[in-house]
Amino acid sequence: MPTVPEPVASFIDAVNAHDEEAFLNAFTDRGAVDDWGRVFTGRDEIKAWSDKEFIGARGTLTVEEVDAAQDTVTVVGDWRSSYANGRSMFVFDIDGDRLSRMTIRAG
């Protein structure tokens, strides 16, 4: 498995463990999730989205490819959940030791 840099590695561990608190705490206060063009900003919006489509859907990500450049980490992998399945690309914008944005697209 490719090496995933921090803080993305800890974030993926939290997701795969279905640890909602660690998942939410990984984002900055104004962090955002862009899920195929639907944008959820801030803890409350991210939690509401995640409850249905991410952590709440018992999602797991098997990392297949990683590309890290500056403050952006791109991970491509196999996403499995009760909501959606398939090869997906996750682009993480990093701000210090937290995520300012996670963008999800087809992998």
MOPAC internal coordinates of N, CA, C and O (Angstrom, degrees):
PM7 1SCF
backbone

  N    0.0000 0     0.00 0     0.00 0    0    0    0
  C    1.4559 1     0.00 0     0.00 0    1    0    0
  C    1.5256 1   109.14 1     0.00 0    2    1    0
  O    1.2310 1   119.89 1   -42.87 1    3    2    1
  N    1.3383 1   117.82 1   137.13 1    3    2    1
  C    1.4634 1   119.89 1   179.69 1    5    3    2
  C    1.5263 1   111.65 1   -63.68 1    6    5    3
  O    1.2310 1   120.95 1   -26.82 1    7    6    5
  N    1.3248 1   115.79 1   153.18 1    7    6    5
  C    1.4617 1   120.69 1   177.62 1    9    7    6
  C    1.5223 1   109.61 1   -78.27 1   10    9    7
  O    1.2310 1   121.01 1   -51.49 1   11   10    9
  N    1.3249 1   115.67 1   128.51 1   11   10    9
  C    1.4613 1   121.86 1   179.15 1   13   11   10
  C    1.5324 1   107.64 1  -104.71 1   14   13   11
  O    1.2310 1   119.75 1   -55.48 1   15   14   13
  N    1.3340 1   118.08 1   124.52 1   15   14   13
  C    1.4609 1   119.89 1   179.97 1   17   15   14
  C    1.5296 1   112.34 1   -72.25 1   18   17   15
  O    1.2310 1   121.28 1   -22.98 1   19   18   17
  N    1.3242 1   115.15 1   157.02 1   19   18   17
  C    1.4645 1   120.73 1   173.67 1   21   19   18
  C    1.5309 1   109.02 1   -75.93 1   22   21   19
  O    1.2310 1   119.30 1   -28.69 1   23   22   21
  N    1.3268 1   118.94 1   151.31 1   23   22   21
  C    1.4676 1   127.36 1     3.81 1   25   23   22
  C    1.5280 1   113.71 1   -87.26 1   26   25   23
  O    1.2310 1   120.13 1  -174.10 1   27   26   25
  N    1.3242 1   117.35 1     5.90 1   27   26   25
  C    1.4636 1   120.18 1  -176.44 1   29   27   26
  C    1.5259 1   111.66 1   -67.24 1   30   29   27
  O    1.2310 1   120.24 1   142.40 1   31   30   29
  N    1.3357 1   117.15 1   -37.60 1   31   30   29
  C    1.4719 1   119.75 1  -179.96 1   33   31   30
  C    1.5281 1   111.18 1   -59.01 1   34   33   31
  O    1.2310 1   120.50 1   133.93 1   35   34   33
  N    1.3233 1   116.65 1   -46.07 1   35   34   33
  C    1.4735 1   120.21 1   179.30 1   37   35   34
  C    1.5235 1   111.06 1   -65.83 1   38   37   35
  O    1.2310 1   120.65 1   144.69 1   39   38   37
  N    1.3256 1   116.36 1   -35.31 1   39   38   37
  C    1.4568 1   121.06 1   177.75 1   41   39   38
  C    1.5275 1   110.36 1   -62.49 1   42   41   39
  O    1.2310 1   120.27 1   132.32 1   43   42   41
  N    1.3342 1   117.10 1   -47.68 1   43   42   41
  C    1.4699 1   120.66 1   179.76 1   45   43   42
  C    1.5223 1   110.37 1   -63.65 1   46   45   43
  O    1.2310 1   120.01 1   140.38 1   47   46   45
  N    1.3369 1   117.58 1   -39.62 1   47   46   45
  C    1.4684 1   120.37 1   175.76 1   49   47   46
  C    1.5234 1   110.61 1   -58.59 1   50   49   47
  O    1.2310 1   120.17 1   136.61 1   51   50   49
  N    1.3401 1   117.27 1   -43.39 1   51   50   49
  C    1.4681 1   121.47 1   179.77 1   53   51   50
  C    1.5219 1   110.90 1   -63.29 1   54   53   51
  O    1.2310 1   120.69 1   137.23 1   55   54   53
  N    1.3414 1   116.28 1   -42.77 1   55   54   53
  C    1.4680 1   120.45 1   179.07 1   57   55   54
  C    1.5239 1   110.06 1   -61.98 1   58   57   55
  O    1.2310 1   120.53 1   131.09 1   59   58   57
  N    1.3291 1   116.58 1   -48.91 1   59   58   57
  C    1.4628 1   120.23 1  -176.84 1   61   59   58
  C    1.5247 1   112.73 1   -66.87 1   62   61   59
  O    1.2310 1   120.36 1   156.96 1   63   62   61
  N    1.3408 1   116.92 1   -23.04 1   63   62   61
  C    1.4644 1   121.74 1   175.78 1   65   63   62
  C    1.5332 1   111.67 1   -89.65 1   66   65   63
  O    1.2310 1   120.86 1   178.47 1   67   66   65
  N    1.3449 1   115.95 1    -1.53 1   67   66   65
  C    1.4689 1   122.12 1  -177.82 1   69   67   66
  C    1.5271 1   110.98 1    58.07 1   70   69   67
  O    1.2310 1   121.14 1  -141.82 1   71   70   69
  N    1.3485 1   115.43 1    38.18 1   71   70   69
  C    1.4660 1   122.64 1  -178.88 1   73   71   70
  C    1.5256 1   108.44 1   -92.75 1   74   73   71
  O    1.2310 1   121.35 1   -88.75 1   75   74   73
  N    1.3329 1   115.03 1    91.25 1   75   74   73
  C    1.4570 1   120.35 1  -174.93 1   77   75   74
  C    1.5224 1   112.51 1   -59.53 1   78   77   75
  O    1.2310 1   119.80 1   137.49 1   79   78   77
  N    1.3073 1   117.98 1   -42.51 1   79   78   77
  C    1.4580 1   121.45 1  -177.49 1   81   79   78
  C    1.5336 1   111.06 1   -61.67 1   82   81   79
  O    1.2310 1   120.37 1   132.27 1   83   82   81
  N    1.3259 1   116.89 1   -47.73 1   83   82   81
  C    1.4707 1   120.59 1   179.06 1   85   83   82
  C    1.5280 1   110.50 1   -65.51 1   86   85   83
  O    1.2310 1   120.30 1   142.36 1   87   86   85
  N    1.3279 1   117.03 1   -37.64 1   87   86   85
  C    1.4592 1   121.78 1   176.43 1   89   87   86
  C    1.5266 1   110.51 1   -58.73 1   90   89   87
  O    1.2310 1   120.41 1   128.44 1   91   90   89
  N    1.3157 1   116.83 1   -51.56 1   91   90   89
  C    1.4672 1   120.72 1  -178.14 1   93   91   90
  C    1.5308 1   111.67 1   -67.13 1   94   93   91
  O    1.2310 1   120.47 1   141.85 1   95   94   93
  N    1.3163 1   116.70 1   -38.15 1   95   94   93
  C    1.4642 1   120.48 1  -179.16 1   97   95   94
  C    1.5260 1   112.93 1   -69.92 1   98   97   95
  O    1.2310 1   120.25 1   165.76 1   99   98   97
  N    1.3351 1   117.12 1   -14.24 1   99   98   97
  C    1.4626 1   120.20 1   179.76 1  101   99   98
  C    1.5295 1   111.94 1   -71.37 1  102  101   99
  O    1.2310 1   120.23 1   159.93 1  103  102  101
  N    1.3296 1   117.16 1   -20.07 1  103  102  101
  C    1.4619 1   121.26 1  -177.65 1  105  103  102
  C    1.5267 1   111.92 1   -92.11 1  106  105  103
  O    1.2310 1   121.33 1   -30.38 1  107  106  105
  N    1.3395 1   115.07 1   149.62 1  107  106  105
  C    1.4585 1   119.83 1   171.46 1  109  107  106
  C    1.5289 1   108.06 1   -66.36 1  110  109  107
  O    1.2310 1   120.60 1   -11.46 1  111  110  109
  N    1.3364 1   116.46 1   168.54 1  111  110  109
  C    1.4635 1   120.46 1  -178.59 1  113  111  110
  C    1.5238 1   112.72 1   -57.18 1  114  113  111
  O    1.2310 1   120.50 1   144.84 1  115  114  113
  N    1.3226 1   116.64 1   -35.16 1  115  114  113
  C    1.4689 1   121.23 1   179.21 1  117  115  114
  C    1.5263 1   110.48 1  -106.16 1  118  117  115
  O    1.2310 1   120.96 1  -156.16 1  119  118  117
  N    1.3062 1   115.76 1    23.84 1  119  118  117
  C    1.4623 1   120.65 1   179.42 1  121  119  118
  C    1.5119 1   111.23 1   -59.27 1  122  121  119
  O    1.2310 1   121.34 1   -21.51 1  123  122  121
  N    1.3409 1   115.04 1   158.49 1  123  122  121
  C    1.4612 1   119.41 1  -177.24 1  125  123  122
  C    1.5213 1   110.44 1  -141.89 1  126  125  123
  O    1.2310 1   122.11 1   -27.19 1  127  126  125
  N    1.3319 1   113.57 1   152.81 1  127  126  125
  C    1.4596 1   122.18 1   171.31 1  129  127  126
  C    1.5193 1   107.05 1  -117.55 1  130  129  127
  O    1.2310 1   120.84 1   -52.68 1  131  130  129
  N    1.3303 1   116.00 1   127.32 1  131  130  129
  C    1.4632 1   122.30 1   174.64 1  133  131  130
  C    1.5189 1   106.17 1  -110.52 1  134  133  131
  O    1.2310 1   120.89 1   -79.05 1  135  134  133
  N    1.3242 1   115.90 1   100.95 1  135  134  133
  C    1.4651 1   122.32 1  -177.73 1  137  135  134
  C    1.5265 1   107.97 1  -103.05 1  138  137  135
  O    1.2310 1   121.07 1   -86.41 1  139  138  137
  N    1.3223 1   115.55 1    93.59 1  139  138  137
  C    1.4625 1   122.07 1   179.82 1  141  139  138
  C    1.5272 1   111.71 1    55.04 1  142  141  139
  O    1.2310 1   120.70 1  -138.13 1  143  142  141
  N    1.3485 1   116.28 1    41.87 1  143  142  141
  C    1.4580 1   120.78 1   176.51 1  145  143  142
  C    1.5141 1   115.40 1    93.91 1  146  145  143
  O    1.2310 1   120.32 1   167.10 1  147  146  145
  N    1.3169 1   116.99 1   -12.90 1  147  146  145
  C    1.4714 1   120.10 1   173.24 1  149  147  146
  C    1.5221 1   106.77 1   -89.90 1  150  149  147
  O    1.2310 1   120.10 1   -59.96 1  151  150  149
  N    1.3276 1   117.41 1   120.04 1  151  150  149
  C    1.4646 1   120.97 1  -174.38 1  153  151  150
  C    1.5279 1   110.18 1  -107.54 1  154  153  151
  O    1.2310 1   121.53 1   -49.35 1  155  154  153
  N    1.3261 1   114.68 1   130.65 1  155  154  153
  C    1.4651 1   123.10 1   179.37 1  157  155  154
  C    1.5226 1   106.66 1  -120.31 1  158  157  155
  O    1.2310 1   120.28 1   -60.85 1  159  158  157
  N    1.3271 1   117.08 1   119.15 1  159  158  157
  C    1.4601 1   121.82 1  -173.45 1  161  159  158
  C    1.5274 1   110.63 1  -116.20 1  162  161  159
  O    1.2310 1   121.01 1   -45.32 1  163  162  161
  N    1.3210 1   115.68 1   134.68 1  163  162  161
  C    1.4569 1   121.09 1   178.26 1  165  163  162
  C    1.5197 1   111.74 1    85.63 1  166  165  163
  O    1.2310 1   121.70 1   -19.32 1  167  166  165
  N    1.3230 1   114.35 1   160.68 1  167  166  165
  C    1.4672 1   121.45 1  -173.77 1  169  167  166
  C    1.5240 1   113.62 1   -56.32 1  170  169  167
  O    1.2310 1   119.80 1   135.71 1  171  170  169
  N    1.3327 1   118.00 1   -44.29 1  171  170  169
  C    1.4648 1   120.76 1  -175.55 1  173  171  170
  C    1.5263 1   111.84 1   -66.03 1  174  173  171
  O    1.2310 1   120.29 1   135.56 1  175  174  173
  N    1.3381 1   117.06 1   -44.44 1  175  174  173
  C    1.4617 1   119.97 1   179.77 1  177  175  174
  C    1.5293 1   111.16 1   -68.17 1  178  177  175
  O    1.2310 1   120.56 1   139.16 1  179  178  177
  N    1.3352 1   116.54 1   -40.84 1  179  178  177
  C    1.4712 1   119.92 1   178.74 1  181  179  178
  C    1.5293 1   109.78 1   -63.45 1  182  181  179
  O    1.2310 1   120.26 1   137.71 1  183  182  181
  N    1.3268 1   117.11 1   -42.29 1  183  182  181
  C    1.4674 1   120.39 1  -179.99 1  185  183  182
  C    1.5301 1   110.89 1   -63.07 1  186  185  183
  O    1.2310 1   120.26 1   135.69 1  187  186  185
  N    1.3420 1   117.10 1   -44.31 1  187  186  185
  C    1.4677 1   120.39 1  -179.02 1  189  187  186
  C    1.5319 1   110.52 1   -61.56 1  190  189  187
  O    1.2310 1   120.55 1   138.26 1  191  190  189
  N    1.3318 1   116.55 1   -41.74 1  191  190  189
  C    1.4734 1   120.54 1   177.06 1  193  191  190
  C    1.5260 1   110.01 1   -65.01 1  194  193  191
  O    1.2310 1   120.75 1   132.28 1  195  194  193
  N    1.3237 1   116.18 1   -47.72 1  195  194  193
  C    1.4641 1   121.81 1  -175.48 1  197  195  194
  C    1.5265 1   112.11 1   -64.69 1  198  197  195
  O    1.2310 1   120.20 1   142.86 1  199  198  197
  N    1.3258 1   117.23 1   -37.14 1  199  198  197
  C    1.4684 1   120.65 1  -179.36 1  201  199  198
  C    1.5267 1   110.97 1   -55.08 1  202  201  199
  O    1.2310 1   120.35 1   145.59 1  203  202  201
  N    1.3353 1   116.93 1   -34.41 1  203  202  201
  C    1.4605 1   121.28 1  -177.98 1  205  203  202
  C    1.5287 1   112.52 1   -94.74 1  206  205  203
  O    1.2310 1   120.49 1   140.03 1  207  206  205
  N    1.3540 1   116.68 1   -39.97 1  207  206  205
  C    1.4529 1   119.54 1  -165.52 1  209  207  206
  C    1.5270 1   116.00 1  -115.21 1  210  209  207
  O    1.2310 1   119.56 1   170.10 1  211  210  209
  N    1.3369 1   118.45 1    -9.90 1  211  210  209
  C    1.4650 1   118.24 1  -173.23 1  213  211  210
  C    1.5260 1   111.03 1  -128.48 1  214  213  211
  O    1.2310 1   119.72 1    90.25 1  215  214  213
  N    1.3163 1   118.15 1   -89.75 1  215  214  213
  C    1.4678 1   120.68 1   179.04 1  217  215  214
  C    1.5312 1   110.29 1   -64.31 1  218  217  215
  O    1.2310 1   120.62 1   135.38 1  219  218  217
  N    1.3234 1   116.42 1   -44.62 1  219  218  217
  C    1.4659 1   120.71 1  -179.83 1  221  219  218
  C    1.5201 1   113.20 1   -64.34 1  222  221  219
  O    1.2310 1   120.69 1   157.78 1  223  222  221
  N    1.3284 1   116.30 1   -22.22 1  223  222  221
  C    1.4682 1   121.24 1   178.28 1  225  223  222
  C    1.5311 1   111.01 1   -90.87 1  226  225  223
  O    1.2310 1   120.95 1  -170.81 1  227  226  225
  N    1.3417 1   115.79 1     9.19 1  227  226  225
  C    1.4735 1   122.10 1   177.99 1  229  227  226
  C    1.5278 1   111.49 1    57.17 1  230  229  227
  O    1.2310 1   121.41 1  -139.28 1  231  230  229
  N    1.3257 1   114.90 1    40.72 1  231  230  229
  C    1.4541 1   120.60 1  -176.72 1  233  231  230
  C    1.5171 1   113.55 1   -69.89 1  234  233  231
  O    1.2310 1   121.38 1   -32.31 1  235  234  233
  N    1.3304 1   114.96 1   147.69 1  235  234  233
  C    1.4593 1   121.64 1   172.67 1  237  235  234
  C    1.5226 1   108.55 1  -136.51 1  238  237  235
  O    1.2310 1   121.45 1   -34.23 1  239  238  237
  N    1.3284 1   114.83 1   145.77 1  239  238  237
  C    1.4521 1   121.40 1   179.98 1  241  239  238
  C    1.5195 1   109.36 1  -120.60 1  242  241  239
  O    1.2310 1   121.03 1   -56.83 1  243  242  241
  N    1.3310 1   115.64 1   123.17 1  243  242  241
  C    1.4574 1   121.94 1   173.03 1  245  243  242
  C    1.5256 1   106.84 1  -100.18 1  246  245  243
  O    1.2310 1   120.68 1   -68.54 1  247  246  245
  N    1.3179 1   116.30 1   111.46 1  247  246  245
  C    1.4648 1   121.84 1  -175.36 1  249  247  246
  C    1.5258 1   109.90 1   -72.10 1  250  249  247
  O    1.2310 1   121.06 1   -47.79 1  251  250  249
  N    1.3376 1   115.58 1   132.21 1  251  250  249
  C    1.4610 1   122.06 1   177.98 1  253  251  250
  C    1.5277 1   112.29 1  -116.04 1  254  253  251
  O    1.2310 1   120.06 1   143.91 1  255  254  253
  N    1.3357 1   117.48 1   -36.09 1  255  254  253
  C    1.4590 1   121.86 1  -178.73 1  257  255  254
  C    1.5233 1   109.24 1  -140.94 1  258  257  255
  O    1.2310 1   120.87 1   -33.31 1  259  258  257
  N    1.3400 1   115.95 1   146.69 1  259  258  257
  C    1.4610 1   121.47 1   177.87 1  261  259  258
  C    1.5229 1   108.62 1  -137.78 1  262  261  259
  O    1.2310 1   120.90 1   -43.50 1  263  262  261
  N    1.3279 1   115.88 1   136.50 1  263  262  261
  C    1.4569 1   121.49 1   173.22 1  265  263  262
  C    1.5252 1   107.23 1  -134.39 1  266  265  263
  O    1.2310 1   120.47 1   -58.00 1  267  266  265
  N    1.3195 1   116.70 1   122.00 1  267  266  265
  C    1.4595 1   121.05 1  -179.44 1  269  267  266
  C    1.5244 1   109.39 1  -118.30 1  270  269  267
  O    1.2310 1   120.92 1   -50.85 1  271  270  269
  N    1.3321 1   115.85 1   129.15 1  271  270  269
  C    1.4569 1   121.71 1   178.21 1  273  271  270
  C    1.5195 1   108.78 1  -147.05 1  274  273  271
  O    1.2310 1   120.83 1   -59.35 1  275  274  273
  N    1.3454 1   116.02 1   120.65 1  275  274  273
  C    1.4726 1   120.76 1   179.77 1  277  275  274
  C    1.5256 1   110.44 1    54.57 1  278  277  275
  O    1.2310 1   120.57 1    59.28 1  279  278  277
  N    1.3302 1   116.52 1  -120.72 1  279  278  277
  C    1.4662 1   121.35 1  -176.96 1  281  279  278
  C    1.5241 1   112.24 1  -104.07 1  282  281  279
  O    1.2310 1   120.78 1  -153.30 1  283  282  281
  N    1.3393 1   116.11 1    26.70 1  283  282  281
  C    1.4591 1   120.78 1   179.38 1  285  283  282
  C    1.5255 1   109.09 1  -130.41 1  286  285  283
  O    1.2310 1   121.13 1   -47.65 1  287  286  285
  N    1.3201 1   115.44 1   132.35 1  287  286  285
  C    1.4613 1   121.15 1   175.28 1  289  287  286
  C    1.5261 1   107.46 1  -123.95 1  290  289  287
  O    1.2310 1   120.75 1   -53.33 1  291  290  289
  N    1.3190 1   116.18 1   126.67 1  291  290  289
  C    1.4592 1   121.62 1   178.08 1  293  291  290
  C    1.5254 1   108.38 1  -109.60 1  294  293  291
  O    1.2310 1   121.11 1   -52.12 1  295  294  293
  N    1.3189 1   115.48 1   127.88 1  295  294  293
  C    1.4626 1   122.07 1   179.47 1  297  295  294
  C    1.5221 1   107.78 1  -122.80 1  298  297  295
  O    1.2310 1   120.74 1   -51.18 1  299  298  297
  N    1.3163 1   116.19 1   128.82 1  299  298  297
  C    1.4580 1   121.59 1   173.53 1  301  299  298
  C    1.5173 1   106.97 1  -114.17 1  302  301  299
  O    1.2310 1   121.22 1   -46.45 1  303  302  301
  N    1.3175 1   115.27 1   133.55 1  303  302  301
  C    1.4502 1   118.19 1  -178.93 1  305  303  302
  C    1.5048 1   112.71 1  -165.34 1  306  305  303
  O    1.2310 1   121.72 1     2.56 1  307  306  305
  N    1.3118 1   114.31 1  -177.44 1  307  306  305
  C    1.4519 1   122.44 1  -179.18 1  309  307  306
  C    1.5189 1   109.01 1   -94.34 1  310  309  307
  O    1.2310 1   120.51 1   -66.07 1  311  310  309
  N    1.3237 1   116.63 1   113.93 1  311  310  309
  C    1.4601 1   122.94 1   179.39 1  313  311  310
  C    1.5214 1   109.11 1   -96.55 1  314  313  311
  O    1.2310 1   120.73 1   -50.34 1  315  314  313
  N    1.3296 1   116.21 1   129.66 1  315  314  313
  C    1.4611 1   122.03 1   177.95 1  317  315  314
  C    1.5176 1   108.71 1  -129.51 1  318  317  315
  O    1.2310 1   120.29 1   -51.43 1  319  318  317
  N    1.3281 1   117.05 1   128.57 1  319  318  317
  C    1.4646 1   121.06 1   176.64 1  321  319  318
  C    1.5231 1   108.83 1  -158.32 1  322  321  319
  O    1.2310 1   121.12 1    -4.53 1  323  322  321
  N    1.3174 1   115.46 1   175.47 1  323  322  321
  C    1.4626 1   119.51 1   176.93 1  325  323  322
  C    1.5283 1   110.67 1   -79.36 1  326  325  323
  O    1.2310 1   120.18 1   174.54 1  327  326  325
  N    1.3469 1   117.26 1    -5.46 1  327  326  325
  C    1.4678 1   121.24 1  -178.39 1  329  327  326
  C    1.5280 1   112.11 1  -102.71 1  330  329  327
  O    1.2310 1   120.53 1   133.66 1  331  330  329
  N    1.3342 1   116.60 1   -46.34 1  331  330  329
  C    1.4702 1   121.16 1  -177.25 1  333  331  330
  C    1.5256 1   108.80 1  -151.00 1  334  333  331
  O    1.2310 1   120.85 1   -27.47 1  335  334  333
  N    1.3231 1   115.97 1   152.53 1  335  334  333
  C    1.4577 1   121.49 1   179.97 1  337  335  334
  C    1.5225 1   109.53 1  -138.22 1  338  337  335
  O    1.2310 1   121.33 1   -29.23 1  339  338  337
  N    1.3245 1   115.05 1   150.77 1  339  338  337
  C    1.4557 1   118.73 1   172.37 1  341  339  338
  C    1.5079 1   113.12 1   137.62 1  342  341  339
  O    1.2310 1   121.87 1    -6.39 1  343  342  341
  N    1.3122 1   114.02 1   173.61 1  343  342  341
  C    1.4578 1   121.27 1   179.77 1  345  343  342
  C    1.5269 1   108.51 1   -70.85 1  346  345  343
  O    1.2310 1   121.18 1   -53.43 1  347  346  345
  N    1.3110 1   115.36 1   126.57 1  347  346  345
  C    1.4584 1   121.01 1  -175.25 1  349  347  346
  C    1.5148 1   110.76 1  -134.42 1  350  349  347
  O    1.2310 1   121.36 1   -25.81 1  351  350  349
  N    1.3407 1   115.00 1   154.19 1  351  350  349
  C    1.4560 1   121.72 1   174.90 1  353  351  350
  C    1.5226 1   108.43 1  -112.88 1  354  353  351
  O    1.2310 1   121.57 1   -50.50 1  355  354  353
  N    1.3233 1   114.60 1   129.50 1  355  354  353
  C    1.4598 1   121.93 1   178.18 1  357  355  354
  C    1.5221 1   107.38 1  -116.76 1  358  357  355
  O    1.2310 1   120.36 1   -59.19 1  359  358  357
  N    1.3227 1   116.91 1   120.81 1  359  358  357
  C    1.4600 1   121.57 1   177.07 1  361  359  358
  C    1.5263 1   107.06 1  -108.21 1  362  361  359
  O    1.2310 1   121.15 1   -59.07 1  363  362  361
  N    1.3325 1   115.40 1   120.93 1  363  362  361
  C    1.4633 1   121.79 1  -177.75 1  365  363  362
  C    1.5157 1   109.68 1  -107.87 1  366  365  363
  O    1.2310 1   120.65 1   -55.43 1  367  366  365
  N    1.3322 1   116.36 1   124.57 1  367  366  365
  C    1.4569 1   121.83 1   170.89 1  369  367  366
  C    1.5202 1   106.60 1   -95.79 1  370  369  367
  O    1.2310 1   120.92 1   -53.93 1  371  370  369
  N    1.3285 1   115.84 1   126.07 1  371  370  369
  C    1.4615 1   121.32 1  -172.70 1  373  371  370
  C    1.5226 1   110.67 1  -105.95 1  374  373  371
  O    1.2310 1   121.20 1   -43.53 1  375  374  373
  N    1.3255 1   115.32 1   136.47 1  375  374  373
  C    1.4606 1   122.74 1   176.40 1  377  375  374
  C    1.5220 1   106.55 1  -127.29 1  378  377  375
  O    1.2310 1   120.59 1   -81.32 1  379  378  377
  N    1.3357 1   116.47 1    98.68 1  379  378  377
  C    1.4665 1   120.09 1  -176.43 1  381  379  378
  C    1.5128 1   109.92 1    68.57 1  382  381  379
  O    1.2310 1   120.78 1    58.91 1  383  382  381
  N    1.3396 1   116.11 1  -121.09 1  383  382  381
  C    1.4661 1   119.74 1   179.99 1  385  383  382
  C    1.5253 1   111.82 1  -106.35 1  386  385  383
  O    1.2310 1   120.96 1  -160.02 1  387  386  385
  N    1.3365 1   115.77 1    19.98 1  387  386  385
  C    1.4645 1   119.73 1   179.64 1  389  387  386
  C    1.5263 1   110.21 1  -132.64 1  390  389  387
  O    1.2310 1   120.99 1    -7.88 1  391  390  389
  N    1.3164 1   115.72 1   172.12 1  391  390  389
  C    1.4545 1   121.73 1  -179.25 1  393  391  390
  C    1.5240 1   109.54 1  -100.18 1  394  393  391
  O    1.2310 1   120.61 1   -49.59 1  395  394  393
  N    1.3256 1   116.43 1   130.41 1  395  394  393
  C    1.4618 1   119.04 1   175.67 1  397  395  394
  C    1.5294 1   111.20 1   -93.16 1  398  397  395
  O    1.2310 1   120.99 1   156.92 1  399  398  397
  N    1.3399 1   115.72 1   -23.08 1  399  398  397
  C    1.4696 1   119.15 1   179.44 1  401  399  398
  C    1.5275 1   109.79 1  -160.11 1  402  401  399
  O    1.2310 1   121.84 1   -36.73 1  403  402  401
  N    1.3310 1   114.08 1   143.27 1  403  402  401
  C    1.4601 1   121.31 1   170.51 1  405  403  402
  C    1.5270 1   106.41 1  -125.97 1  406  405  403
  O    1.2310 1   121.04 1   -58.74 1  407  406  405
  N    1.3341 1   115.62 1   121.26 1  407  406  405
  C    1.4497 1   121.53 1   179.66 1  409  407  406
  C    1.5282 1   108.45 1  -110.69 1  410  409  407
  O    1.2310 1   120.78 1   -51.36 1  411  410  409
  N    1.3319 1   116.12 1   128.64 1  411  410  409
  C    1.4545 1   122.01 1  -177.05 1  413  411  410
  C    1.5260 1   109.13 1  -113.26 1  414  413  411
  O    1.2310 1   121.25 1   -51.83 1  415  414  413
  N    1.3402 1   115.21 1   128.17 1  415  414  413
  C    1.4704 1   121.93 1   177.89 1  417  415  414
  C    1.5251 1   108.47 1  -142.30 1  418  417  415
  O    1.2310 1   120.84 1    -2.27 1  419  418  417
  N    1.3226 1   115.99 1   177.73 1  419  418  417
  C    1.4634 1   120.93 1   175.85 1  421  419  418
  C    1.5220 1   109.36 1   -64.79 1  422  421  419
  O    1.2310 1   121.00 1   -37.44 1  423  422  421
  N    1.3246 1   115.69 1   142.56 1  423  422  421
  C    1.4515 1   121.07 1   179.96 1  425  423  422
  C    1.4895 1   110.67 1   -96.17 1  426  425  423
  O    1.2310 1   120.10 1   180.00 1  427  426  425

